[in-house]
Amino acid sequence: MITVADPIDLDTLRIRHEFIIVPDRRASVTQIAAALRIAPRHALAALESLVAGQFLERTPDGQYVRVTRAVSN
């Protein structure tokens, strides 16, 4: 079955990949923007979309990390 989904931004996929290959990675918006050579506002939007999708979470100090707890539906 094929389902229709929102398009996924290539930079969001690149960020997801970074956190998959280094599961314990901690990074700020500024660090991700610099690493991928994208605007900080674009990095923030991509990171927040990964938070909304429960792939990442934001720590109290503003770092983004992989979600480690089990996510229930």
Z-matrix of the N, CA and C atoms (Angstrom, degrees):
N
C 1 1.449
C 2 1.527 1 108.92
N 3 1.297 2 117.02 1 132.77
C 4 1.451 3 122.66 2 178.23
C 5 1.523 4 108.25 3 -101.25
N 6 1.337 5 115.72 4 131.58
C 7 1.455 6 119.88 5 177.24
C 8 1.512 7 109.65 6 -117.10
N 9 1.299 8 115.83 7 152.99
C 10 1.453 9 121.67 8 178.87
C 11 1.525 10 108.00 9 -91.64
N 12 1.314 11 115.89 10 132.90
C 13 1.461 12 120.79 11 179.43
C 14 1.524 13 108.59 12 -134.34
N 15 1.310 14 115.22 13 162.93
C 16 1.460 15 119.49 14 175.37
C 17 1.521 16 109.55 15 -63.95
N 18 1.331 17 117.60 16 147.10
C 19 1.462 18 118.82 17 177.34
C 20 1.527 19 110.64 18 -63.46
N 21 1.314 20 116.06 19 146.00
C 22 1.458 21 121.56 20 179.33
C 23 1.516 22 108.19 21 -102.10
N 24 1.296 23 115.59 22 126.96
C 25 1.445 24 121.90 23 179.32
C 26 1.529 25 110.01 24 -67.08
N 27 1.313 26 117.16 25 137.07
C 28 1.462 27 121.66 26 -179.53
C 29 1.521 28 111.52 27 -59.51
N 30 1.325 29 118.06 28 -39.23
C 31 1.464 30 120.12 29 179.09
C 32 1.524 31 111.33 30 -65.72
N 33 1.328 32 117.35 31 -34.61
C 34 1.464 33 120.53 32 176.13
C 35 1.524 34 109.67 33 -63.38
N 36 1.320 35 117.06 34 -40.47
C 37 1.468 36 120.35 35 176.65
C 38 1.522 37 111.23 36 -64.70
N 39 1.321 38 116.85 37 -38.81
C 40 1.470 39 120.22 38 178.47
C 41 1.520 40 110.72 39 -64.21
N 42 1.335 41 116.94 40 -40.92
C 43 1.463 42 120.43 41 178.29
C 44 1.518 43 109.89 42 -65.50
N 45 1.320 44 117.26 43 -44.85
C 46 1.462 45 121.11 44 178.33
C 47 1.528 46 109.96 45 -56.92
N 48 1.326 47 116.13 46 -44.15
C 49 1.465 48 121.42 47 179.53
C 50 1.530 49 110.69 48 -59.80
N 51 1.326 50 116.76 49 -43.02
C 52 1.470 51 120.30 50 179.48
C 53 1.535 52 111.31 51 -58.45
N 54 1.327 53 116.48 52 -40.90
C 55 1.459 54 120.01 53 -179.33
C 56 1.533 55 112.00 54 -78.40
N 57 1.314 56 117.99 55 -20.66
C 58 1.471 57 120.45 56 175.40
C 59 1.521 58 110.04 57 -76.15
N 60 1.337 59 117.56 58 -44.16
C 61 1.466 60 118.84 59 -177.02
C 62 1.523 61 112.32 60 -74.98
N 63 1.330 62 116.98 61 -23.02
C 64 1.472 63 121.62 62 175.83
C 65 1.536 64 106.92 63 -128.23
N 66 1.335 65 117.60 64 81.18
C 67 1.466 66 121.24 65 -172.28
C 68 1.530 67 115.03 66 -59.19
N 69 1.324 68 118.18 67 -27.84
C 70 1.469 69 119.84 68 -178.85
C 71 1.533 70 112.29 69 -96.13
N 72 1.308 71 116.24 70 16.85
C 73 1.461 72 121.38 71 -179.59
C 74 1.524 73 110.84 72 -64.19
N 75 1.320 74 115.26 73 141.55
C 76 1.464 75 123.98 74 173.16
C 77 1.514 76 105.53 75 -126.03
N 78 1.310 77 117.45 76 127.90
C 79 1.463 78 119.19 77 -177.74
C 80 1.521 79 110.45 78 -148.99
N 81 1.316 80 114.92 79 147.78
C 82 1.462 81 121.48 80 176.25
C 83 1.530 82 109.02 81 -93.46
N 84 1.306 83 115.37 82 170.25
C 85 1.463 84 120.61 83 175.49
C 86 1.518 85 109.65 84 -57.45
N 87 1.317 86 117.13 85 -45.29
C 88 1.466 87 121.83 86 -179.04
C 89 1.517 88 111.48 87 -60.78
N 90 1.325 89 117.35 88 -43.01
C 91 1.468 90 120.80 89 179.85
C 92 1.520 91 111.43 90 -64.98
N 93 1.318 92 117.36 91 -43.15
C 94 1.465 93 120.54 92 179.25
C 95 1.526 94 109.96 93 -65.83
N 96 1.328 95 117.14 94 -43.78
C 97 1.468 96 120.30 95 179.26
C 98 1.526 97 110.95 96 -59.18
N 99 1.322 98 116.73 97 -43.28
C 100 1.464 99 120.47 98 -179.83
C 101 1.525 100 111.29 99 -68.03
N 102 1.320 101 117.01 100 -42.83
C 103 1.469 102 120.86 101 -177.77
C 104 1.528 103 111.77 102 -63.74
N 105 1.332 104 116.47 103 -37.63
C 106 1.461 105 120.02 104 -177.05
C 107 1.525 106 112.95 105 -98.80
N 108 1.357 107 115.65 106 -1.78
C 109 1.468 108 121.56 107 -179.34
C 110 1.525 109 111.66 108 55.87
N 111 1.340 110 113.98 109 51.30
C 112 1.455 111 120.55 110 177.20
C 113 1.528 112 108.42 111 -126.45
N 114 1.313 113 116.90 112 163.90
C 115 1.464 114 121.38 113 179.63
C 116 1.536 115 109.47 114 -66.15
N 117 1.320 116 117.09 115 141.48
C 118 1.467 117 120.01 116 178.43
C 119 1.528 118 113.42 117 -55.40
N 120 1.333 119 118.31 118 -37.05
C 121 1.466 120 119.46 119 179.38
C 122 1.524 121 111.32 120 -65.86
N 123 1.327 122 116.33 121 -33.96
C 124 1.468 123 120.33 122 177.54
C 125 1.537 124 109.57 123 -72.02
N 126 1.321 125 116.76 124 -40.97
C 127 1.469 126 120.56 125 176.99
C 128 1.521 127 110.06 126 -60.73
N 129 1.328 128 116.67 127 -43.04
C 130 1.464 129 120.68 128 179.12
C 131 1.525 130 110.90 129 -61.15
N 132 1.312 131 117.29 130 -45.71
C 133 1.470 132 120.77 131 179.76
C 134 1.526 133 110.94 132 -61.32
N 135 1.329 134 116.98 133 -42.42
C 136 1.465 135 120.95 134 179.71
C 137 1.523 136 110.91 135 -66.74
N 138 1.321 137 116.91 136 -44.47
C 139 1.468 138 120.43 137 178.98
C 140 1.520 139 110.95 138 -62.66
N 141 1.311 140 116.88 139 -43.18
C 142 1.467 141 120.30 140 -179.74
C 143 1.523 142 111.32 141 -66.69
N 144 1.327 143 117.94 142 -31.15
C 145 1.470 144 119.18 143 175.96
C 146 1.530 145 110.18 144 -68.30
N 147 1.334 146 116.61 145 -33.56
C 148 1.468 147 119.91 146 176.44
C 149 1.529 148 111.28 147 -72.76
N 150 1.331 149 116.68 148 -29.18
C 151 1.473 150 120.26 149 173.43
C 152 1.527 151 108.96 150 -68.53
N 153 1.327 152 116.58 151 -45.79
C 154 1.467 153 121.03 152 179.68
C 155 1.529 154 111.28 153 -60.48
N 156 1.321 155 116.06 154 -33.36
C 157 1.461 156 121.06 155 178.09
C 158 1.520 157 113.34 156 -83.94
N 159 1.321 158 117.04 157 4.59
C 160 1.460 159 124.89 158 177.33
C 161 1.533 160 113.35 159 62.64
N 162 1.333 161 116.25 160 27.71
C 163 1.462 162 120.67 161 173.98
C 164 1.530 163 110.13 162 -90.82
N 165 1.346 164 115.85 163 -37.86
C 166 1.456 165 122.31 164 177.74
C 167 1.520 166 109.46 165 -119.57
N 168 1.331 167 114.67 166 162.89
C 169 1.453 168 120.49 167 169.78
C 170 1.521 169 107.92 168 -137.30
N 171 1.332 170 115.44 169 153.56
C 172 1.451 171 120.98 170 179.67
C 173 1.519 172 108.42 171 -98.77
N 174 1.319 173 115.95 172 130.11
C 175 1.457 174 121.31 173 178.50
C 176 1.529 175 109.25 174 -81.74
N 177 1.337 176 117.64 175 163.16
C 178 1.466 177 119.80 176 179.33
C 179 1.536 178 113.93 177 -57.32
N 180 1.340 179 117.09 178 -25.48
C 181 1.465 180 119.19 179 179.76
C 182 1.535 181 113.07 180 -91.27
N 183 1.334 182 117.45 181 11.69
C 184 1.458 183 121.36 182 174.72
C 185 1.512 184 116.12 183 86.96
N 186 1.316 185 117.37 184 7.77
C 187 1.463 186 120.97 185 177.92
C 188 1.531 187 109.19 186 -87.55
N 189 1.310 188 115.51 187 152.46
C 190 1.468 189 120.86 188 176.33
C 191 1.519 190 107.78 189 -107.14
N 192 1.334 191 116.08 190 135.06
C 193 1.459 192 123.04 191 -178.85
C 194 1.521 193 108.94 192 -138.63
N 195 1.331 194 115.40 193 159.27
C 196 1.465 195 119.92 194 175.55
C 197 1.508 196 110.24 195 -65.52
N 198 1.311 197 116.49 196 144.42
C 199 1.452 198 121.93 197 173.39
C 200 1.527 199 107.42 198 -69.89
N 201 1.313 200 116.00 199 126.92
C 202 1.468 201 119.27 200 -177.63
C 203 1.511 202 112.89 201 -108.88
N 204 1.310 203 116.26 202 -18.39
C 205 1.465 204 118.76 203 -179.58
C 206 1.522 205 109.66 204 -84.03
N 207 1.319 206 114.50 205 158.90
C 208 1.467 207 119.20 206 176.91
C 209 1.524 208 108.52 207 -68.69
N 210 1.318 209 115.77 208 134.70
C 211 1.445 210 121.14 209 179.68
C 212 1.506 211 108.22 210 -101.54
N 213 1.334 212 116.92 211 123.33
C 214 1.453 213 119.80 212 179.38
C 215 1.518 214 110.24 213 -96.25
N 216 1.300 215 115.52 214 153.26
C 217 1.479 216 120.02 215 -179.63
C 218 1.453 217 109.08 216 -82.03
